[in-house]
Amino acid sequence: MLSVKGIDVFYGDLQILWDVSFEVNDKEIVVLVGANGAGKSTTLRTISALLTPRKGSIEFNGSRIDHLLANKIIEYGIVHVPEARRLFPEMTVEENLIIGSLYGEAKRKRFETMEYVYSLFPRLKERKKQTAGTLSGGEQQMLAVGRGLMSMPKLMMLDEPSLGLAPLLVQEIFAMVKQINEAGVTVLLVEQNVRQTLAIADRAYVLENGRIGLTGTGKFLLNNEHVKTAYLGV
């Protein structure tokens, strides 16, 4: 589904990614793990066309997308749920969800999809007239994911969905990721919670200092000595 081939990415003159290549197949959960500053969020921002690679290519379902503007990426069925949620705090839960469904079929099926989102996150339905800025951290994360689902994505990219959440809510978020995937949405997940992330991953890539260092199934990397030492504290 997604093929990233040898991309170099810069912020100004500062290079962040070197020759990064990986693939995401249809219906998979693929994760990018690594330390802060490894380039994980930069990778997602590049796929979303918020950044443009200076070298390499990005293809989605056989079409080259690395030359597109960011507003066109969503039309391909790619949605990016960013770190820190980036909600509209003065707008209601329902208004934030509507913002996620402004194009094509997603707009036509807006209220049908909204009911699906409310079935996944009953708390959002209870708070649909409440402004997003007054929600708890966990509820805001649910809303960010729900807004992404409103676009009816084929590929959902999630950047640190468990960041800053209590342990019990973290469990809910990972269960939610599994549920979304089982409903047919391919997932590319960036997370620092390495143990739980690898436990749900079909495949994973370890990003270190802007380069892909290791790859394998989630189970393989959970048992890899370097991963256990560097990321699991074992």
Secondary structure, 3 states (H helix, E strand, C coil): CEEEEEEEEEECCEEEEEEEEEEECCCCEEEEECCCCCCHHHHHHHHCCCCCCCEEEEEECCEECCCCCHHHHHHHCEEEECCCCCCCCCCEHHHHHHHCCCCHHHHHCHHHHHHHHHHHCHHHHHCCCCEHHHCCHHHHHHHHHHHHHCCCCCEEEEECCCCCCCHHHHHHHHHHHHHHHHCCCEEEEEECCHHHHHHHCCEEEEEECCEEEEEEEHHHHHCCHHHHHHHCCC
